[in-house]
Structure formats: structure tokens, C-alpha cells
């Protein structure tokens, strides 16, 4: 009987480790697509000047469509990461795991608004509308894109907080990893509030989200290399 119990525990650990690694893969895909899409390709297409954005789309349609496809990857990988985190952590704290899954999925939905606006921008740029109408429409849609990402920062911050809480309370991962995620989540919330408060700010507000970036890559590395600390017999 003891042997059967040990086999059952080993089977649970094996499945949990596989779940952790899968979550890490989805999280890594989200991170890579985010860096490529938002930091590298986005500035090549979308500008604060709508006329320049129109010109960029017309001159480099392939780049514009690649930017849109990367947005799709971000959305899908964000949603799947949220689901896999729920599967991974529901035995530790089901409510916190559910909050992580819900807020992560909501963030994916918010980014979906950005993707819709990008698709519409490309379609309008390639249409036969008057140049003036194209510029006005693309200006509006570019603002939708940027504000979708900015407002999305609220839910990106929210999903990191229960995720960090699960880690710090369960000790199934390094405690300071959880604390870093919580600090980063709060930083995203504060940064978003400040940016929409009307207060003139400089680039210093980016410092508020730095702990989140550190925590995310730490989390990805830990999931892929170590997975999650073993279950006890009670789990």
C-alpha cells in the first residue's frame, strides 16, 4: 500500500512538473512575441504622426501584417498562460489561481481590441478612400491601439499580484520571486494611474514596471528549469 501511495505521489509530481513546464513555454512565447511585436516591429509601423503611419503601412505592408500576427500570438499565449497557471496553482490556492486566470484572460481581451484596431488600420490604408479620410481614421485607430495597451496595464498588474501571492504563501517557488511579482503588479497599477491622471511625467514612470519585467523572466526561467517544488504527501 505504501508503494502504491508513493507511485501516486510520483505520478502527481510528474504531471505537475509537466504543467509547470508547459506554463513556462506559453509564458516564454508571450514574452518573445511581446518584445518582437511591441518593442521592435510596432515602432516601424505605428507612429504618433498618422501620416507617417499611413506611409509605413503602404511602403511595408508585410511588416505591418507581421506586427498584427505577433499581436495574435500575444493574445493567444497570454490566455493560455493564464489557463495553465490556474491548472498549476489551483491546488495551492484555488481563489488566487482563479483570479490570476481571470485577470490574465481579461488582459488578453483588452489586447484583442488593439489587434482589431491594427487590422482596421491596414485595411483602411490599403483602401481607395480619400487620403484625408485615411489619415483621420488611422489617427483614431492608433490612439485605440496605444490606449488598449495602456489600460491593459491595469489587468497585467492585477494578474501578477495573486500570482505572486500564491508563490509567497505556498513557498513552492522562491519567496522573493513572488514578492517581486507583487511589487511589479502594484507598479503597473500605479504607473497606469499616473499616466492617466493628467500629471506631466517623464520616462521615470517606467521604473515602476521594472520589477514586473524582472519577475516575469525569473518566473519563466524557474518554470522551464526547475518547474515547481515537489508536492508533499498532504497535497
N, C-alpha and C positions, 0 to 999 in steps of 0.2 A: 504493500500500500504506500509505503514511504517512497519507494522507487517510482510509482505511478504519479505521486504528488510532485516529485522533483521533475519528472518529464513534463508534466503540465506547466510547471513554473518556467522551465526552459523554453517550452513552446510559446508561452506568453511573452517572454523576453525577446525571443526571436522575431515574433510578429511586431512587437512594439519597436524594436530596432529597425525593422523594415519600414514601418510607418514613419519613424523619425527621419530616415534617410530619404524617403520619398518627399516628405515635407521640405527637407533641405534642398532637394533638387528643384522643386517648384519655386522655392524662395530664391534660389540662385538664378533661375530663369527670369524671375521677376526683376531681380537686381540688374542683371545684364541687359535685359530689354529696356529697363528704365534709364540706365546710363546711355545706351546707344540711342534710344528714341528721344528722350527729353534733353539730354545734355549735348549730344553730338549732332544728330540729324535735325532736331527741331529748329535750332538757330539758322540752319541752312535753308529752311523753308519759310518759317513764320517770323515776321519782323514787326516791330512797333509801327512801322510805316506800311499801311495796307497796299500802297502801290508797289512797294518792293516785294511784298509777299506775293502779289499777283504775278509780278515778273519772275520771281523764283519758281513758282508753280509752272508757268508756261515754258520756262527755259530748262527746267529739270523736273519734269513730271514723274520720272522714275523715282527720284529721291523723295518727292512728296508722297508718292504711294508707299514707298518703303517706310516712311515715317508713320503713315496710317497703319500699316501692317504691324509695326512694332507696338503701336498703341493697343492693337488687338491682343498681342502677346502679353502685354502688361495686364490687361483686363482679365484674361483667362488665367494666367499664372497667379494673380492676386487672389482670385476667387478660389482656385484650387489649393493655394497655400492656406487660406482661411479654413477650408474644409478639413484639410489634413491636420491642421493644428487642433481642431476640435477632436478628431479621432485620436490624436496623440495624447492630449491632456485631459480628456473627459473623465478619466479615472482619478486624476489628481484633484480637480475642482470643476465639476460639470458646469456650474453657473459662469465661472470665469472663462472656461473654454467656449461656452456658447456665446458670451459677449465678444470674445475675440473673433469667432467665426462670423457673427452678425455684422460687427463694425468693419471687419475686413472686406466682407462682401459688399456692404454699402459703399465703401471706398471704391471698389471695382465699378459699381453702378455709376458713381459720380464721374469717374474717368471715362465711362462709356459715353457720357454727354460730350466730352471733349472729342472722342472719336467720331461721333455723329457730326459735330461741327467741322472737323477736318475733312470728312468725306464730302460734306456740302460745299466747303471751300474749293476743293479740287474740281467738283462738278461745275460750280459757278465759273471758276477761272477758265475752264475749257469750253464754256457755253458761248452762244452767239449774242449774249446780252451786250448792251452798251457799256463802254469802258467805265463810265461814271457809276453805273449801277453795280458793276462788278466790284469796284473799289469800296463802295459803301457796304455792300453785303459782306465782303471779306473782312472789312474793318470790324463789323458787328460779330462775325463768327470768330475772329481772332480773340476778341475780348471774352467770348464764351469759353474758348479753349483755356485761356490763361486763368480765368476765374474758376473754372471747373477744377483745375489743379490746385489753385489756392484754397478754395473751400474744401476740397478733398483732404487738405492738410488736417482739418478737424478730425475726420474719421481715421486718417492714418495715425494721428496721435492717440485717438481713443483705443484703437485695437492694440497698440503697443503696451498700454497700461495694464489691462487684465493679463496679457501675455507675460509681462514682467512680474506681475503679482503671483501667477502660477509658479513661475520659476523660483522666486524668493521664498514662497511658502512651502513648496514641496521639496526644495533642495535637490531636485532631480537633474539640475544643471547648476553651473556656478552661480552663487547668490549674487555676485556683482554683475553678472550678465543680466539678471532680472532687474537689478536696481538701475543699471544703465538704460535698459529699455523703458522703464518707468520715467526716468528723468528725460529721456528723449521724447517720449509721448507727451509729457507735460510741455516740453519745449516747443513741439509742433502746435499745440493748442494755443500757447501764449504768443508764438510767432504769428499765427493766423489772426488772432485777435488784434495784435498791434498793427499788422498790415492793413486791416480794415477799419481801424479806429480813426483814420484821418490824420494821425500824427506823422509828421515827416521823420522818416527813419533812413538810416544808411544801411550798408551791407552787414552791419554788426548783428542784425537780427538772424542772419544765417548761422551764427554761433549757437543759437538756441536749439537748432536741429542737429548739430554736430553729434551729440551723444546718441541720437537715434541712428545715425549712419554707422557709428562705431558699433553700437549694439546689434544692428542688423547683420553686419558682416561677421561679427563674432558669433552670432546665432547660427548663421549659415555654415560657418566653419565647424562649429561644435556639432551640429546635426549631421554633417557629412562625415566627419572624422570619428566622433565618439557616439553619436546618436543620442542616447538618453541614459542616465544612470539606472542600474538594474532595479527591477521591482523587488519588493520584499515579499515574504510569504503571505503577509496580510493583504497585499494588493491583489 
